[in-house]
């Protein structure tokens, strides 16, 4: 019988061990590395992580670590224990057989111990499947299962179904190529997801921070709830103690409520009577209001007549307002100007302009209310300008850059302003004489144009 601790001719243990490592699912391989402290230290040396992208490097390190112990049973058994359940059908079939009553009887018949695991040729042929030949090679090399020389020869040198296996191998290689392509695409996706994951680290940290804060708030709320629960229990006990008194007060409250209901019913009847009285008063007031509405309509009619009279009076007032314009229109302004014998050039020029404006025969657009204030404003503007120059002389003589020229200009302005003052005095006296001496108050009381005075 051959055990897995015996040298088997034609078997390369390192290759089989590497094959066994390669068949492990990633979850199983990572768990195997993390459970072995020495192996985990070697795999993470230099800041490396136990990551699926690092699998080729990790497999190589696992194989190298086993080779340091010359692939001893102690070094290989833990990995075999992780690999064995991967082949579910083979694992289930062998385990069910070795724990069956049939195998117990076989072991007793051949005087085997409980640590001996042997397959008869009949059972071997029943379990052996050429498609699982690689798995049987690993069982031959690493399982605590003893094989006969013939069984080992069949596992190592069986040529049955070689063509079928070659075809299957070709198909598997094609599948492997497609899987490798998918793996490359998946690796790119993993890198993209990893970048997104890195970008989300800060958000996760912030969420953890919020979680800690919420946990603290929850603990505080829990403490408050505990305190409130204790207070509630205390109040419940106190309520139970005072239940009889509360019942007595409830009885008294019920009696008081009955008395209140009786009182309110009496007040309701009283209010109903008052309501009927007020309804009668309302009907009387409604009749009075109708009379008031009729009176209001009569007042409105009178108001409309008054408004018509008012509109007529306003229209007459507007005609009175044009009286002064009509009166001034009767004056022969050119003849009057020559008789005044104005000597001041400024005053003479200004008087000529105002005559042109208010001469309705030559220019019907000029109006007294527009021309007279403008004529008067021209005179006062010169006075204001002169005062402004004198008040700001310190600034203006510097800004103009010609002090002598500035003061000559001020001197000339004095003469112009003096002439405008004389003109305004003359105009005030002239208009006063015109309005209140030539025409008598009796003539001004009616909108008629009197005859010119001699």
C-alpha positions as CSV (number, residue, x, y, z in Angstrom):
1,X,0.0,0.0,0.0
2,X,1.2,3.5,-0.8
3,X,0.5,6.5,1.6
4,X,0.9,10.2,0.9
5,X,4.1,10.2,3.0
6,X,5.9,7.8,0.7
7,X,7.8,8.7,-2.4
8,X,5.8,8.1,-5.5
9,X,7.6,7.4,-8.7
10,X,6.8,9.8,-11.6
11,X,5.1,12.4,-9.5
12,X,6.4,16.0,-9.1
13,X,5.1,17.0,-5.7
14,X,5.9,20.8,-6.2
15,X,3.8,20.8,-9.4
16,X,0.9,19.0,-7.7
17,X,1.1,21.3,-4.7
18,X,1.1,24.4,-7.0
19,X,-1.9,22.8,-8.9
20,X,-3.8,22.4,-5.6
21,X,-3.1,26.0,-4.6
22,X,-4.3,27.2,-8.0
23,X,-7.6,25.3,-7.7
24,X,-8.5,27.0,-4.4
25,X,-11.2,29.7,-4.6
26,X,-10.0,33.1,-3.6
27,X,-12.1,33.2,-0.4
28,X,-10.6,29.9,0.7
29,X,-7.0,30.9,-0.2
30,X,-7.2,34.2,1.6
31,X,-8.7,32.5,4.7
32,X,-5.9,29.9,4.6
33,X,-3.2,32.7,4.5
34,X,-4.8,34.8,7.2
35,X,-5.2,31.8,9.6
36,X,-1.4,31.0,9.2
37,X,0.4,33.8,11.1
38,X,3.8,33.0,9.6
39,X,2.5,32.8,6.1
40,X,0.4,36.0,6.5
41,X,3.5,37.9,7.7
42,X,5.5,36.8,4.6
43,X,2.6,37.7,2.2
44,X,2.1,41.2,3.7
45,X,5.8,42.0,4.0
46,X,6.7,45.4,2.4
47,X,3.2,46.8,2.7
48,X,1.4,44.3,0.4
49,X,-2.2,43.4,1.0
50,X,-4.1,40.2,0.7
51,X,-5.8,41.3,-2.5
52,X,-7.3,39.3,-5.5
53,X,-5.0,41.2,-7.8
54,X,-2.0,39.9,-5.9
55,X,-3.1,36.2,-6.3
56,X,-0.1,35.1,-8.6
57,X,2.4,36.5,-6.1
58,X,0.5,35.0,-3.1
59,X,0.4,31.5,-4.8
60,X,4.1,31.6,-5.4
61,X,4.8,32.6,-1.8
62,X,2.6,29.7,-0.5
63,X,4.4,27.2,-2.7
64,X,7.9,28.6,-1.7
65,X,6.9,28.4,2.0
66,X,5.9,24.7,1.6
67,X,9.1,23.9,-0.4
68,X,11.2,25.2,2.6
69,X,9.8,22.3,4.6
70,X,10.4,19.9,1.6
71,X,6.6,19.6,1.2
72,X,6.3,17.6,4.4
73,X,3.0,16.2,5.6
74,X,2.8,18.9,8.2
75,X,3.2,21.7,5.6
76,X,0.8,20.2,3.1
77,X,-2.0,18.8,5.2
78,X,-3.6,22.2,6.2
79,X,-3.7,23.3,2.5
80,X,-5.1,19.9,1.5
81,X,-7.8,20.3,4.2
82,X,-8.8,23.6,2.5
83,X,-8.7,22.1,-1.0
84,X,-10.5,18.8,-0.4
85,X,-14.1,20.2,-0.1
86,X,-13.7,22.2,-3.3
87,X,-14.5,19.0,-5.3
88,X,-17.9,18.6,-3.8
89,X,-19.0,15.4,-5.5
90,X,-15.8,13.5,-4.9
91,X,-15.6,14.8,-1.4
92,X,-19.2,13.9,-0.6
93,X,-18.8,10.4,-2.1
94,X,-15.6,9.5,-0.2
95,X,-16.7,11.0,3.1
96,X,-20.1,9.2,3.0
97,X,-18.3,5.9,2.3
98,X,-15.7,6.2,5.0
99,X,-18.3,7.1,7.6
100,X,-20.7,4.3,6.5
101,X,-21.5,1.0,8.2
102,X,-20.2,-0.7,5.1
103,X,-16.7,0.7,5.6
104,X,-16.7,-0.1,9.3
105,X,-17.4,-3.8,8.4
106,X,-14.7,-3.7,5.8
107,X,-12.2,-2.2,8.3
108,X,-13.1,-4.8,10.9
109,X,-12.8,-7.6,8.4
110,X,-9.3,-6.5,7.3
111,X,-8.2,-5.5,10.8
112,X,-7.7,-1.9,10.0
113,X,-7.5,1.0,12.5
114,X,-9.7,4.0,12.6
115,X,-6.8,6.1,11.1
116,X,-6.6,3.8,8.1
117,X,-8.4,4.8,4.9
118,X,-8.3,2.2,2.1
119,X,-10.4,1.7,-1.0
120,X,-10.9,-1.8,-2.3
121,X,-10.5,-2.2,-6.0
122,X,-14.2,-2.5,-6.4
123,X,-14.8,0.8,-4.5
124,X,-11.9,2.5,-6.3
125,X,-13.3,1.6,-9.7
126,X,-16.7,2.9,-8.5
127,X,-15.5,6.3,-7.3
128,X,-12.7,6.8,-9.9
129,X,-13.6,9.1,-12.8
130,X,-11.0,9.9,-15.5
131,X,-12.4,13.5,-15.8
132,X,-11.3,14.0,-12.2
133,X,-7.9,12.5,-12.7
134,X,-6.1,15.6,-11.6
135,X,-8.0,15.5,-8.3
136,X,-7.1,11.8,-7.8
137,X,-3.4,12.7,-8.4
138,X,-3.7,15.3,-5.6
139,X,-5.5,12.6,-3.4
140,X,-2.6,10.2,-4.2
141,X,0.0,12.8,-3.2
142,X,-1.5,14.5,-0.2
143,X,-4.6,12.6,1.2
144,X,-4.3,10.3,4.2
145,X,-5.6,7.6,1.9
146,X,-3.6,4.5,1.0
147,X,-3.6,3.3,-2.6
148,X,-2.5,-0.1,-4.0
149,X,0.3,0.0,-6.6
150,X,-2.2,-0.9,-9.3
151,X,-4.5,1.9,-8.2
152,X,-1.6,4.4,-8.2
153,X,-0.5,3.1,-11.7
154,X,-4.0,3.6,-13.0
155,X,-4.1,7.2,-11.6
156,X,-0.6,8.1,-13.0
157,X,-0.5,6.3,-16.3
158,X,-4.2,5.8,-17.4
159,X,-4.4,6.5,-21.1
160,X,-8.1,5.7,-21.5
161,X,-10.1,8.4,-23.1
162,X,-7.0,10.4,-24.1
163,X,-8.6,11.7,-27.3
164,X,-11.7,12.8,-25.4
165,X,-9.5,14.4,-22.8
166,X,-7.5,16.2,-25.4
167,X,-10.7,17.6,-27.0
168,X,-11.9,18.5,-23.6
169,X,-8.6,20.2,-22.9
170,X,-8.8,22.2,-26.1
171,X,-12.3,23.3,-25.2
172,X,-11.2,24.2,-21.7
173,X,-8.3,26.2,-23.1
174,X,-10.7,28.2,-25.3
175,X,-12.9,28.8,-22.2
176,X,-9.8,29.8,-20.3
177,X,-8.8,32.3,-23.0
178,X,-12.3,33.8,-22.9
179,X,-12.2,33.8,-19.1
180,X,-8.8,35.5,-19.2
181,X,-10.3,38.2,-21.4
182,X,-13.3,38.6,-19.0
183,X,-10.8,38.7,-16.1
184,X,-8.9,41.5,-17.9
185,X,-12.1,43.5,-18.4
186,X,-13.1,42.7,-14.8
187,X,-9.7,44.0,-13.6
188,X,-10.3,47.3,-15.5
189,X,-13.7,47.5,-13.8
190,X,-12.1,46.7,-10.5
191,X,-9.6,49.5,-10.9
192,X,-12.4,51.9,-11.8
193,X,-14.4,50.7,-8.8
194,X,-11.3,51.1,-6.7
195,X,-10.9,54.7,-7.8
196,X,-14.5,55.3,-6.9
197,X,-14.0,53.6,-3.6
198,X,-11.0,55.8,-2.9
199,X,-13.1,58.8,-3.7
200,X,-15.7,57.6,-1.3
201,X,-13.3,57.0,1.6
202,X,-13.7,60.6,2.8
203,X,-17.5,60.3,2.6
204,X,-17.4,57.0,4.5
205,X,-15.2,58.6,7.2
206,X,-17.6,61.5,7.5
207,X,-20.5,59.0,7.8
208,X,-18.5,57.2,10.5
209,X,-18.0,60.5,12.3
210,X,-21.8,61.1,12.0
211,X,-22.4,57.6,13.2
212,X,-20.3,58.2,16.3
213,X,-22.1,61.4,17.0
214,X,-25.5,59.7,16.5
215,X,-24.3,56.9,18.8
216,X,-23.4,59.4,21.4
217,X,-26.8,61.1,21.0
218,X,-28.5,57.6,21.2
219,X,-26.7,56.9,24.4
220,X,-27.7,60.2,25.8
221,X,-31.3,59.6,24.7
222,X,-31.2,56.1,26.2
223,X,-30.1,57.5,29.5
224,X,-32.9,60.0,29.4
225,X,-35.3,57.3,28.5
226,X,-34.1,55.2,31.4
227,X,-34.5,58.1,33.7
228,X,-38.0,58.9,32.2
229,X,-38.9,55.2,32.6
230,X,-37.9,55.3,36.3
231,X,-39.9,58.5,36.8
232,X,-42.9,57.0,35.0
233,X,-42.8,53.9,37.3
234,X,-42.6,56.3,40.3
235,X,-45.5,58.3,39.1
236,X,-47.5,55.1,38.4
237,X,-46.9,53.9,41.9
238,X,-47.9,57.3,43.2
239,X,-51.0,57.2,41.0
240,X,-51.9,53.8,42.3
241,X,-51.6,55.1,45.9
242,X,-53.8,58.1,45.1
243,X,-56.3,56.2,43.0
244,X,-59.0,56.3,45.7
245,X,-58.7,60.0,46.2
246,X,-58.8,60.5,42.4
247,X,-62.0,58.4,42.2
248,X,-63.5,60.6,44.9
249,X,-62.6,63.7,43.0
250,X,-64.0,62.2,39.8
251,X,-67.3,61.7,41.7
252,X,-67.3,65.2,42.9
253,X,-66.4,66.5,39.4
254,X,-69.3,64.5,38.0
255,X,-71.7,66.0,40.4
256,X,-70.4,69.5,39.7
257,X,-70.8,68.8,36.0
258,X,-74.5,67.9,36.5
259,X,-75.0,71.2,38.4
260,X,-73.2,73.1,35.6
261,X,-75.4,71.4,32.9
262,X,-78.6,72.5,34.8
263,X,-77.3,76.0,35.1
264,X,-76.3,76.2,31.5
265,X,-79.7,74.9,30.4
266,X,-81.4,77.7,32.3
267,X,-79.0,80.2,30.7
268,X,-79.8,78.7,27.3
269,X,-83.5,79.3,27.8
270,X,-82.8,82.9,28.9
271,X,-80.6,83.4,25.8
272,X,-83.3,82.1,23.5
273,X,-85.7,84.6,24.9
274,X,-83.2,87.4,24.4
275,X,-82.5,86.2,20.8
276,X,-86.2,86.4,19.9
277,X,-86.3,90.0,21.3
278,X,-83.2,90.9,19.2
279,X,-84.7,89.3,16.1
280,X,-87.8,91.5,16.5
281,X,-85.5,94.6,16.9
282,X,-83.7,93.5,13.8
283,X,-86.9,93.5,11.7
284,X,-87.7,97.0,13.0
285,X,-84.2,98.2,12.1
286,X,-84.5,96.6,8.7
287,X,-87.6,98.7,7.9
288,X,-85.8,101.8,9.1
289,X,-82.8,101.0,6.9
290,X,-85.0,100.7,3.9
291,X,-86.2,104.2,4.6
292,X,-82.6,105.4,5.0
293,X,-81.7,103.9,1.6
294,X,-84.6,105.8,-0.1
295,X,-83.4,109.0,1.6
296,X,-79.8,108.3,0.4
297,X,-81.0,108.0,-3.2
298,X,-82.7,111.4,-2.9
299,X,-79.5,112.9,-1.5
300,X,-77.5,111.4,-4.4
301,X,-79.9,113.0,-6.9
302,X,-79.3,116.4,-5.3
303,X,-75.6,115.8,-5.2
304,X,-75.6,115.1,-9.0
305,X,-77.4,118.4,-9.6
306,X,-74.9,120.2,-7.3
307,X,-72.0,118.7,-9.2
308,X,-73.4,119.9,-12.5
309,X,-73.7,123.4,-11.1
310,X,-70.1,123.1,-9.8
311,X,-68.8,122.1,-13.3
312,X,-70.6,125.1,-14.8
313,X,-69.0,127.4,-12.2
314,X,-65.6,126.0,-12.8
315,X,-66.0,126.6,-16.5
316,X,-66.9,130.2,-15.8
317,X,-63.9,130.5,-13.5
318,X,-61.6,129.4,-16.3
319,X,-62.9,132.1,-18.5
320,X,-62.2,134.6,-15.7
321,X,-58.6,133.4,-15.4
322,X,-58.0,134.5,-19.0
323,X,-59.1,138.0,-18.1
324,X,-55.6,139.4,-17.5
325,X,-54.3,137.9,-20.7
326,X,-57.1,139.6,-22.6
327,X,-56.5,142.8,-20.8
328,X,-52.8,142.8,-21.6
329,X,-53.6,142.0,-25.2
330,X,-55.3,145.5,-25.6
331,X,-52.0,147.3,-24.9
332,X,-49.9,148.5,-27.8
333,X,-46.6,147.2,-26.4
334,X,-44.4,148.6,-29.2
335,X,-45.7,152.1,-28.8
336,X,-45.4,151.7,-25.0
337,X,-41.8,150.7,-25.3
338,X,-40.9,153.7,-27.4
339,X,-42.6,156.0,-24.9
340,X,-40.6,154.4,-22.0
341,X,-37.3,155.5,-23.6
342,X,-35.3,152.7,-22.0
343,X,-31.6,153.7,-21.9
344,X,-30.1,150.6,-20.3
345,X,-29.0,148.2,-23.2
346,X,-29.7,145.0,-21.3
347,X,-33.1,146.2,-20.1
348,X,-34.0,147.4,-23.6
349,X,-33.0,144.0,-25.2
350,X,-35.0,142.1,-22.5
351,X,-38.1,144.2,-23.0
352,X,-37.9,143.7,-26.7
353,X,-37.8,139.9,-26.2
354,X,-40.8,139.8,-23.9
355,X,-42.8,142.0,-26.3
356,X,-42.2,139.5,-29.1
357,X,-43.3,136.7,-26.8
358,X,-46.6,138.2,-25.6
359,X,-47.5,139.8,-28.9
360,X,-50.4,137.4,-29.7
361,X,-50.9,138.9,-33.2
362,X,-47.4,137.8,-34.3
363,X,-46.8,134.7,-32.2
364,X,-49.9,132.9,-30.9
365,X,-47.8,130.3,-29.0
366,X,-46.4,132.6,-26.3
367,X,-48.3,132.9,-23.1
368,X,-47.9,135.3,-20.2
369,X,-47.5,132.5,-17.6
370,X,-44.6,131.1,-19.6
371,X,-42.8,134.3,-20.8
372,X,-43.0,136.6,-17.7
373,X,-41.3,134.1,-15.3
374,X,-38.6,133.3,-17.9
375,X,-37.9,137.0,-18.4
376,X,-37.7,137.6,-14.7
377,X,-35.5,134.5,-14.2
378,X,-32.9,135.7,-16.7
379,X,-32.3,138.8,-14.5
380,X,-32.1,136.8,-11.2
381,X,-29.8,134.2,-12.7
382,X,-27.1,136.8,-13.3
383,X,-27.3,137.9,-9.7
384,X,-27.0,134.3,-8.4
385,X,-24.1,133.7,-10.7
386,X,-22.3,136.8,-9.4
387,X,-22.8,135.8,-5.8
388,X,-21.6,132.3,-6.5
389,X,-18.4,133.6,-8.1
390,X,-17.7,135.9,-5.2
391,X,-18.4,133.1,-2.6
392,X,-16.1,130.6,-4.4
393,X,-13.5,133.0,-5.7
394,X,-10.7,131.2,-3.9
395,X,-11.4,128.0,-5.8
396,X,-12.5,129.5,-9.1
397,X,-9.5,131.8,-9.6
398,X,-7.2,128.8,-9.2
399,X,-9.3,126.4,-11.4
400,X,-9.4,128.9,-14.3
401,X,-5.7,129.6,-14.1
402,X,-6.1,133.4,-14.8
403,X,-6.7,135.4,-11.6
404,X,-6.7,138.8,-13.4
405,X,-9.1,137.6,-16.1
406,X,-11.4,136.1,-13.4
407,X,-11.7,139.3,-11.5
408,X,-12.2,141.3,-14.7
409,X,-15.1,139.0,-15.5
410,X,-16.5,139.6,-12.0
411,X,-16.2,143.4,-12.5
412,X,-18.2,143.2,-15.7
413,X,-20.8,141.0,-14.0
414,X,-21.4,143.8,-11.4
415,X,-22.5,146.2,-14.2
416,X,-24.8,143.6,-15.8
417,X,-26.4,142.7,-12.4
418,X,-26.8,146.4,-11.5
419,X,-28.7,146.9,-14.8
420,X,-30.9,143.8,-14.1
421,X,-31.8,145.2,-10.6
422,X,-32.8,148.5,-12.2
423,X,-34.9,146.6,-14.8
424,X,-36.7,144.5,-12.1
425,X,-37.5,147.6,-10.1
426,X,-38.9,149.3,-13.1
427,X,-40.9,146.2,-14.1
428,X,-42.5,146.0,-10.6
429,X,-43.5,149.6,-10.6
430,X,-44.8,149.3,-14.2
431,X,-46.9,146.2,-13.6
432,X,-48.3,147.7,-10.4
433,X,-49.3,150.9,-12.2
434,X,-50.7,148.9,-15.1
435,X,-52.9,146.6,-13.0
436,X,-54.0,148.9,-10.2
437,X,-53.8,152.4,-11.5
438,X,-54.9,152.3,-15.1
439,X,-57.9,150.0,-14.3
440,X,-60.3,150.6,-11.5
441,X,-61.3,147.8,-9.1
442,X,-64.9,148.1,-10.4
443,X,-63.6,147.3,-13.9
444,X,-61.7,144.3,-12.7
445,X,-64.7,142.7,-11.1
446,X,-66.3,141.7,-14.4
447,X,-64.7,139.8,-17.3
448,X,-65.0,142.7,-19.7
449,X,-62.2,144.6,-21.4
450,X,-62.4,148.3,-20.6
451,X,-61.5,151.0,-23.0
452,X,-57.8,152.1,-23.0
453,X,-57.1,155.0,-20.7
454,X,-56.0,158.2,-22.2
